[in-house]
């Protein structure tokens, strides 16, 4: 029986060979956003665009109208080189546990403030590319649901003190949705489930009271409850092992790489881990998807 191997992502040498210069990065952005030729917004003629010397722009061969490949991207209004930006994106798509701003600062020689901003924007864009499509449904696989708590003070008597409440939903053999909740209340959990699950989803969760609202949503959901406190690990072939494994991955990354994450920025970190998990079977596509997903500028 043949087994299908997951294609590997690009190596550092392959990345360096593909984008050896600043010009090669800008040319790549121009091609993926505009193509080799496109209709000019000013003269309305099909035209090739040629590089404007000493500027991050290209001009129409007919009327000289200029387009800026970096406009509307995280690279807009930045003095940091495109090659450095591409390298940071490469790092984010070639690691499992995240990329610390200190590492970026050290490797490309920018200030910590600049490195932190670059990482923040890359995470935000990973979330944009991954999207917010609902999962499950009448014809979908069961969706495992579990919430967790990340961070907090180790010396606190209150186990939930200063912890971030997160909710994860994984469709079996499919995608994950990870959300930071402002509070651990039934209303917040119910609203997130309603927005993230298609009607008719078979939901699998532990016996947490807040998940009982699934059957009261009026969307035809089924609900299998696993009583972990009673020693149950599986009910009728259903388990919550996949979503629990995802949270273990997130916690290893945050505790080992980022150390601490604030309430304000928790969702962007979840976007990062969600993006990589959902493309786990196509790691060779992660980097290119980030570059291909910029909408065409004006």
LINQUI-V150353 format. One line per field, one symbol per residue. phi: phi as a letter, one per 30 degrees, with the letter a starting at -180 (. if undefined). Layout:
phi = ???
This chain:
phi = .dcdddedddddddddddbdbdddddddddddcbidbadddcchcdbdccdcdibdbbcddccidcbceddibdddhbcdddddddddddddccbccjbdddddeddcicddddddddddddddddddddibddbijecddecdbacbbbijddcddddcdidcdbbcbbdeibccbbbdcdacbedddddddddccdeiddcbbddeeddddedcdicidcbcccdddcidcabhicbcddddddddddddddddccibbdedceddddedddedddcdcbddceddddddcddddd
